[in-house]
Structures are given as C-alpha cells and as structure tokens.
C-alpha cells in the first residue's frame, strides 16, 4: 500500500511538472523560447504567438461573440470587446482544467489500480478533455452571469458549445498529436 501511494505521488508530480498532456491547448511554445531544436528570431517567436492568439480570438468571436450578440442582445461592440476578455480568461481556465484533469485522472487511475503509465494515460485521455470542457464552459457561464447579467438556457448553450468547440485539445485528440 505504501509503495503504491509513493508511486502514485511520484507519477502525479512528474506529470504535473513536465508533461505534454499538461499543455492543454496542444500548442507547445516552450521550444520557441528554449531553442532546443532550432534557433528562432525574436520576430518569428512574436509572430507565431500573435498568430495563434488571433486565430484563438477569431474562433472565440465566432462561437461566443456572435451568438452573444444575436441571442443575448449584446451590442456588437460589447460582444467584440468582451470576447477579448473571455479569450484571456479562457487561456487560464484551460490550464486550470487540464491540471484538475491530471489530478482527477491520477486519482481514478490509483482507485482502479492502474499499474502502468500507459493505463494511467488511457484514463487521462478521457478525463483531461472533459475537465477542460467543463472548466471553460463554467468560466463563460460565470462571465455571462456576472458581466453581462444574463442567465438561462441560451447562456448555458453558448457556454457548453464554447467549452467544446473552442478547446483545441479536441483537435489534438482527433489528429493524434
């Protein structure tokens, strides 16, 4: 019992500290800064980061801003500006959801007696996308309730759709990257 608990803690620490799974959005910008495989200019790094942020914002605007304007009666200006804030909040929420997913998957793997990292990975493959979906959906729902003073079925639907459709981990899972 003691040995398995120590193994559980060591695996959890290793995964949380240094794991591809913990990079929730599937975009690993670390190597751009670490220069491990190639050397990139500062302009190239800034350009890649800016491009990924713009793509993320456009997707959020389509999935959150447009429906908020159309179904929640927000002005276009308000929907566009608030989508910027939602995009920023969503980045932090995505990471939080991934970390919670790692913890939950580790607890589940321990509870079912997973004896290898491969078995733990199968559990994580399911729990991390679900936990990030829930985290992003909840953050958008809370944003709509507090900032927009909106609630109800339409807010819930927009939140769930945004949590699912704007979460890049789904593309990573489908493409196997």
Backbone bond lengths (Angstrom), bond angles and torsions (degrees), N, CA, C in turn:
res aa  C-N    CA-C-N  psi(-1)  N-CA   C-N-CA  omega(-1)  CA-C   N-CA-C  phi
1 X - - - 1.458 - - 1.529 110.35 -
2 X 1.332 117.29 -47.20 1.461 121.25 -178.66 1.525 110.68 -62.45
3 X 1.349 116.24 -43.34 1.464 120.23 -178.26 1.531 111.24 -64.06
4 X 1.320 117.04 -41.10 1.467 119.38 -179.84 1.529 110.85 -68.14
5 X 1.318 118.09 -34.25 1.459 120.56 177.76 1.531 110.63 -68.62
6 X 1.326 116.90 -38.88 1.463 120.84 176.29 1.523 109.81 -63.98
7 X 1.333 117.35 -44.35 1.468 121.34 177.28 1.524 111.09 -60.31
8 X 1.321 115.71 -42.57 1.463 121.21 178.62 1.526 110.34 -58.74
9 X 1.311 117.60 -47.17 1.467 121.97 -179.06 1.526 111.30 -65.79
10 X 1.321 116.58 -41.68 1.468 119.61 179.86 1.528 111.58 -64.45
11 X 1.323 116.28 -43.27 1.466 120.12 178.54 1.521 109.92 -62.90
12 X 1.321 117.22 -44.29 1.458 121.29 -179.58 1.524 110.78 -61.31
13 X 1.311 117.86 -44.83 1.463 121.62 179.80 1.529 110.48 -63.29
14 X 1.329 116.81 -46.72 1.469 120.28 -179.49 1.522 111.52 -61.17
15 X 1.302 115.96 -41.94 1.464 119.80 -178.27 1.518 110.62 -68.44
16 X 1.319 117.44 -42.94 1.457 120.10 -178.80 1.523 112.04 -66.60
17 X 1.321 116.22 -36.11 1.456 119.77 -176.28 1.523 112.29 -78.95
18 X 1.341 117.27 -42.41 1.454 118.59 -171.71 1.514 110.04 -145.08
19 X 1.338 115.72 88.56 1.444 118.10 -177.13 1.511 111.36 -148.36
20 X 1.329 115.39 140.83 1.458 119.68 173.16 1.516 110.46 -65.81
21 X 1.338 116.53 -32.40 1.459 120.25 -179.17 1.521 110.50 -64.59
22 X 1.333 117.65 -32.93 1.456 120.07 -177.71 1.517 112.88 -73.28
23 X 1.302 118.21 -12.78 1.466 120.78 175.66 1.515 107.62 -84.54
24 X 1.312 114.76 84.73 1.456 122.26 -164.81 1.512 114.83 -59.39
25 X 1.308 118.56 -35.62 1.447 117.96 -174.40 1.523 113.27 -88.37
26 X 1.316 117.24 3.75 1.451 120.49 175.45 1.517 113.58 74.68
27 X 1.310 118.12 1.86 1.458 121.26 179.11 1.521 107.41 -109.66
28 X 1.300 116.37 111.09 1.456 120.73 -177.95 1.516 108.81 -99.56
29 X 1.322 115.31 99.15 1.457 120.33 -179.97 1.521 111.62 -88.35
30 X 1.327 117.40 -4.40 1.462 121.70 -176.38 1.518 111.69 -56.52
31 X 1.337 116.78 -44.66 1.462 118.33 -176.63 1.522 112.73 -65.06
32 X 1.321 116.69 -21.84 1.458 118.54 176.15 1.529 111.20 -67.03
33 X 1.326 115.64 -32.94 1.459 119.95 -179.19 1.527 112.17 -89.27
34 X 1.326 116.45 -28.42 1.464 120.86 -175.43 1.531 111.86 -85.16
35 X 1.321 117.68 -19.20 1.465 122.28 179.70 1.531 111.61 55.35
36 X 1.335 116.35 42.20 1.462 119.25 -177.89 1.523 112.44 -79.10
37 X 1.333 117.48 -38.56 1.452 118.22 -176.60 1.525 112.25 -102.79
38 X 1.316 118.54 -37.00 1.455 122.94 178.89 1.513 109.05 -147.62
39 X 1.254 112.88 166.88 1.453 118.23 177.45 1.528 108.50 -101.29
40 X 1.312 116.24 125.13 1.457 121.69 178.25 1.517 108.89 -111.60
41 X 1.308 115.63 146.10 1.464 118.79 176.16 1.525 108.60 -75.18
42 X 1.301 115.76 160.01 1.465 120.60 178.37 1.521 110.80 -61.18
43 X 1.309 116.33 -35.65 1.464 120.06 178.60 1.531 111.64 -65.93
44 X 1.323 117.16 -39.30 1.464 120.58 178.69 1.522 110.35 -65.39
45 X 1.320 116.90 -42.83 1.471 121.31 178.56 1.523 109.52 -61.85
46 X 1.318 117.23 -48.34 1.462 121.21 179.69 1.531 110.62 -61.07
47 X 1.325 116.81 -40.36 1.460 120.90 179.58 1.518 112.87 -64.24
48 X 1.324 116.91 -42.96 1.472 120.88 178.96 1.518 110.60 -64.79
49 X 1.323 116.41 -44.11 1.465 119.90 179.38 1.525 110.24 -64.00
50 X 1.323 116.89 -45.08 1.460 120.84 179.70 1.529 111.06 -62.62
51 X 1.308 117.71 -43.57 1.465 121.52 178.84 1.528 111.44 -61.47
52 X 1.325 117.36 -44.39 1.467 119.90 179.62 1.523 111.03 -65.32
53 X 1.337 117.50 -35.57 1.463 120.45 177.76 1.524 111.45 -68.49
54 X 1.320 117.27 -39.36 1.464 121.39 179.72 1.532 110.26 -66.33
55 X 1.321 116.91 -44.40 1.469 120.63 178.03 1.524 110.08 -61.32
56 X 1.316 117.36 -44.01 1.457 122.01 178.27 1.527 110.55 -60.93
57 X 1.323 117.15 -44.41 1.463 120.69 179.98 1.528 111.31 -64.04
58 X 1.322 117.35 -43.78 1.471 120.64 -179.60 1.531 110.25 -61.51
59 X 1.328 116.29 -43.33 1.469 119.47 177.52 1.527 110.42 -61.75
60 X 1.329 117.55 -44.41 1.461 120.72 178.19 1.527 111.73 -63.27
61 X 1.316 116.70 -38.20 1.461 119.99 178.67 1.533 110.87 -63.42
62 X 1.330 116.12 -41.00 1.468 120.38 179.59 1.522 111.35 -67.61
63 X 1.330 116.41 -43.68 1.471 120.76 -173.02 1.530 112.58 -86.08
64 X 1.333 118.34 -28.81 1.465 120.83 -176.42 1.531 111.49 -113.09
65 X 1.332 117.14 -53.18 1.461 120.95 -173.69 1.523 114.24 -63.24
66 X 1.310 116.95 -48.17 1.469 120.35 -178.88 1.535 111.17 -63.75
67 X 1.346 119.17 -49.43 1.469 118.00 176.80 1.539 113.21 -62.71
68 X 1.333 117.34 -34.44 1.469 119.60 177.91 1.520 110.55 -64.27
69 X 1.326 116.94 -40.76 1.466 120.75 177.42 1.528 110.91 -65.74
70 X 1.318 115.26 -45.28 1.464 119.90 -174.09 1.532 113.27 -74.95
71 X 1.336 117.13 -44.78 1.462 120.31 -171.70 1.529 114.42 -101.67
72 X 1.335 117.31 -19.46 1.465 120.02 -179.33 1.528 112.19 -109.27
73 X 1.319 115.94 6.13 1.467 122.59 176.32 1.529 113.64 58.97
74 X 1.322 116.92 38.39 1.463 120.62 172.25 1.524 108.24 -86.10
75 X 1.326 116.13 149.77 1.463 118.42 174.47 1.529 108.21 -68.81
76 X 1.322 116.22 158.15 1.473 119.98 178.90 1.521 110.51 -59.39
77 X 1.334 115.86 -44.36 1.467 120.31 -178.81 1.524 110.51 -60.41
78 X 1.314 116.92 -45.14 1.472 121.03 -179.61 1.523 110.97 -63.62
79 X 1.332 117.10 -43.12 1.466 120.91 179.92 1.526 111.00 -63.75
80 X 1.334 116.78 -41.84 1.474 120.74 -179.00 1.524 110.80 -66.65
81 X 1.325 116.93 -47.58 1.472 120.41 -178.82 1.525 111.28 -66.37
82 X 1.322 117.10 -44.50 1.468 119.56 -178.99 1.522 112.55 -67.11
83 X 1.331 116.85 -26.58 1.463 119.24 176.07 1.527 111.11 -65.35
84 X 1.323 117.22 -30.88 1.466 120.15 174.48 1.527 109.46 -61.13
85 X 1.334 116.41 -48.03 1.471 120.19 179.58 1.521 111.26 -63.95
86 X 1.318 117.04 -40.77 1.468 120.58 178.87 1.530 110.32 -62.95
87 X 1.329 116.81 -37.98 1.465 120.80 178.39 1.525 110.63 -62.37
88 X 1.317 116.81 -44.48 1.466 121.07 179.12 1.531 110.61 -65.76
89 X 1.311 116.85 -47.31 1.466 121.29 178.71 1.527 109.94 -62.33
90 X 1.332 116.28 -38.97 1.461 120.85 -178.91 1.518 113.19 -62.27
91 X 1.322 117.81 -33.89 1.467 120.47 178.01 1.529 110.59 -62.33
92 X 1.328 115.66 -47.37 1.464 119.64 179.43 1.530 110.99 -67.00
93 X 1.327 115.95 -40.36 1.466 120.21 -179.87 1.523 111.35 -64.99
94 X 1.326 116.31 -38.18 1.462 121.25 178.18 1.526 110.56 -60.16
95 X 1.324 116.70 -45.15 1.473 120.75 179.36 1.521 110.73 -65.27
96 X 1.332 116.16 -42.42 1.463 120.20 178.52 1.525 110.74 -61.60
97 X 1.331 116.17 -43.84 1.465 120.02 178.22 1.516 112.04 -61.91
98 X 1.331 117.10 -38.49 1.465 120.61 178.74 1.531 111.19 -66.64
99 X 1.314 116.39 -42.20 1.464 119.58 178.40 1.521 110.44 -64.60
100 X 1.329 117.11 -43.44 1.468 119.59 176.27 1.525 110.95 -62.56
101 X 1.330 116.36 -38.05 1.462 120.30 176.79 1.516 112.27 -62.83
102 X 1.336 116.76 -39.33 1.466 120.64 176.42 1.526 111.01 -62.60
103 X 1.315 115.66 -44.17 1.467 119.69 -179.77 1.530 110.12 -65.36
104 X 1.336 116.33 -46.34 1.464 120.11 -179.98 1.525 111.06 -62.56
105 X 1.323 117.15 -44.03 1.468 119.56 -179.87 1.521 110.90 -64.92
106 X 1.320 117.42 -35.84 1.465 120.02 177.52 1.522 110.94 -66.59
107 X 1.327 116.73 -40.93 1.469 119.95 177.98 1.529 111.34 -65.58
108 X 1.327 116.48 -41.87 1.468 120.20 178.35 1.525 110.37 -64.96
109 X 1.325 116.49 -45.63 1.466 120.25 179.59 1.524 110.57 -60.41
110 X 1.302 116.75 -41.09 1.473 120.49 177.58 1.527 110.41 -64.97
111 X 1.340 116.62 -43.04 1.466 120.85 -177.94 1.526 112.33 -65.23
112 X 1.333 117.43 -34.98 1.463 119.66 -179.03 1.523 112.15 -90.32
113 X 1.328 116.02 -0.76 1.461 120.31 176.13 1.511 114.46 78.30
114 X 1.327 116.94 33.76 1.464 120.41 177.21 1.523 108.64 -60.44
115 X 1.314 115.65 127.82 1.464 119.42 -173.36 1.530 113.49 -105.09
116 X 1.323 117.25 -0.35 1.456 118.46 179.65 1.527 109.61 -142.21
117 X 1.304 114.18 163.04 1.460 119.68 177.64 1.522 110.67 -65.50
118 X 1.327 116.91 -30.08 1.457 121.26 177.48 1.530 110.90 -63.76
119 X 1.321 116.89 -43.07 1.468 120.65 178.22 1.528 110.31 -66.27
120 X 1.341 116.11 -40.16 1.453 119.40 177.11 1.530 109.62 -62.70
121 X 1.329 117.06 -39.97 1.457 121.72 -179.64 1.516 112.25 -61.02
122 X 1.316 117.14 -36.90 1.469 120.44 178.02 1.528 110.70 -63.58
123 X 1.319 115.66 -40.33 1.460 119.99 178.06 1.531 109.36 -66.57
124 X 1.330 116.90 -44.93 1.464 121.75 -179.69 1.525 111.10 -62.90
125 X 1.314 117.33 -34.39 1.462 123.05 -179.50 1.530 110.85 -59.56
126 X 1.321 116.02 -27.77 1.460 121.08 179.21 1.528 111.27 -93.38
127 X 1.325 116.89 -46.21 1.462 119.69 -171.20 1.524 114.56 -74.41
128 X 1.316 118.33 -35.75 1.474 119.76 -176.79 1.531 112.11 -65.45
129 X 1.328 119.92 -48.34 1.476 117.90 177.54 1.531 112.68 -60.65
130 X 1.325 116.53 -39.15 1.464 119.51 -179.93 1.528 110.86 -66.49
131 X 1.329 116.64 -42.43 1.471 118.84 -178.58 1.530 111.50 -68.49
132 X 1.327 118.04 -36.47 1.465 118.62 177.42 1.528 110.73 -70.42
133 X 1.325 117.32 -36.51 1.466 121.32 175.98 1.524 109.93 -59.42
134 X 1.321 115.98 -48.35 1.467 120.53 -179.62 1.530 110.56 -63.29
135 X 1.328 116.92 -45.73 1.470 120.36 -177.73 1.528 111.64 -61.29
136 X 1.329 116.80 -45.99 1.464 120.33 179.96 1.526 110.44 -65.41
137 X 1.324 116.72 -43.30 1.468 120.54 179.48 1.523 111.53 -60.69
138 X 1.319 116.36 -44.92 1.470 120.54 179.64 1.524 110.91 -64.03
139 X 1.329 117.15 -41.26 1.474 118.89 -179.31 1.526 111.58 -64.20
140 X 1.316 117.48 -38.10 1.468 120.56 178.65 1.521 110.27 -70.41
141 X 1.314 116.65 -39.66 1.472 121.07 177.63 1.527 110.44 -61.76
142 X 1.332 116.80 -45.12 1.470 121.10 178.88 1.525 110.10 -64.80
143 X 1.323 117.64 -42.19 1.462 121.42 177.43 1.527 110.05 -57.82
144 X 1.324 116.92 -47.41 1.467 121.25 -179.38 1.527 111.10 -62.63
145 X 1.306 116.29 -38.21 1.471 120.29 -178.54 1.524 111.46 -71.80
146 X 1.331 117.35 -42.98 1.462 120.72 -175.89 1.531 112.27 -82.92
147 X 1.333 117.38 -49.99 1.465 120.90 -173.87 1.527 111.85 -82.62
148 X 1.327 116.53 -47.33 1.459 119.46 -177.05 1.520 112.78 -87.99
149 X 1.315 117.00 -11.06 1.476 121.81 -177.46 1.527 111.08 56.81
150 X 1.339 114.98 40.03 1.463 121.38 -179.43 1.528 108.75 -118.95
151 X 1.303 116.19 148.56 1.457 121.56 174.37 1.521 107.93 -153.23
152 X 1.311 114.96 173.94 1.450 118.89 178.44 1.520 113.02 115.38
153 X 1.323 114.43 -173.19 1.462 122.48 -174.59 1.528 111.95 -61.22
154 X 1.323 118.18 -43.18 1.464 121.20 -177.18 1.527 111.45 -64.11
155 X 1.327 116.53 -39.90 1.467 120.31 177.38 1.530 109.69 -64.10
156 X 1.318 116.50 -43.96 1.464 120.67 178.43 1.514 112.13 -61.56
157 X 1.318 116.44 -41.75 1.462 121.02 179.75 1.530 111.48 -66.04
158 X 1.328 116.89 -44.36 1.466 120.66 177.29 1.530 109.94 -62.26
159 X 1.325 117.03 -42.60 1.468 121.49 -179.63 1.524 111.82 -62.87
160 X 1.321 117.10 -47.48 1.468 120.50 179.43 1.527 111.67 -64.68
161 X 1.320 116.44 -43.48 1.471 120.12 179.16 1.525 110.39 -63.30
162 X 1.327 116.75 -43.49 1.468 120.22 -179.87 1.520 110.99 -65.38
163 X 1.331 117.48 -42.14 1.458 120.37 178.58 1.511 112.35 -60.00
164 X 1.312 116.45 -34.69 1.460 120.81 -179.91 1.526 111.90 -83.60
165 X 1.312 117.23 -51.39 1.467 121.20 -171.12 1.523 114.14 -76.43
166 X 1.311 118.09 -28.54 1.467 119.61 -177.90 1.520 112.48 -95.43
167 X 1.305 118.02 4.82 1.455 121.54 -178.85 1.531 109.19 -92.52
168 X 1.326 118.00 106.91 1.468 121.14 -175.40 1.525 114.12 -65.92
169 X 1.315 118.59 -10.60 1.464 118.93 179.44 1.521 110.71 -63.90
170 X 1.339 117.69 -26.41 1.464 119.52 178.12 1.524 110.45 -64.75
171 X 1.305 116.74 -41.90 1.467 119.93 178.28 1.532 110.06 -63.81
172 X 1.327 115.86 -39.24 1.476 119.72 178.28 1.513 110.40 -61.75
173 X 1.325 116.84 -42.14 1.466 120.34 -179.38 1.521 111.35 -68.42
174 X 1.322 116.57 -42.88 1.477 120.08 -178.91 1.524 110.83 -66.75
175 X 1.327 116.48 -42.61 1.461 120.46 -178.99 1.519 113.10 -81.76
176 X 1.326 116.77 -11.42 1.461 120.59 179.25 1.513 113.98 73.28
177 X 1.331 116.32 30.49 1.477 119.15 179.24 1.508 110.69 -110.54
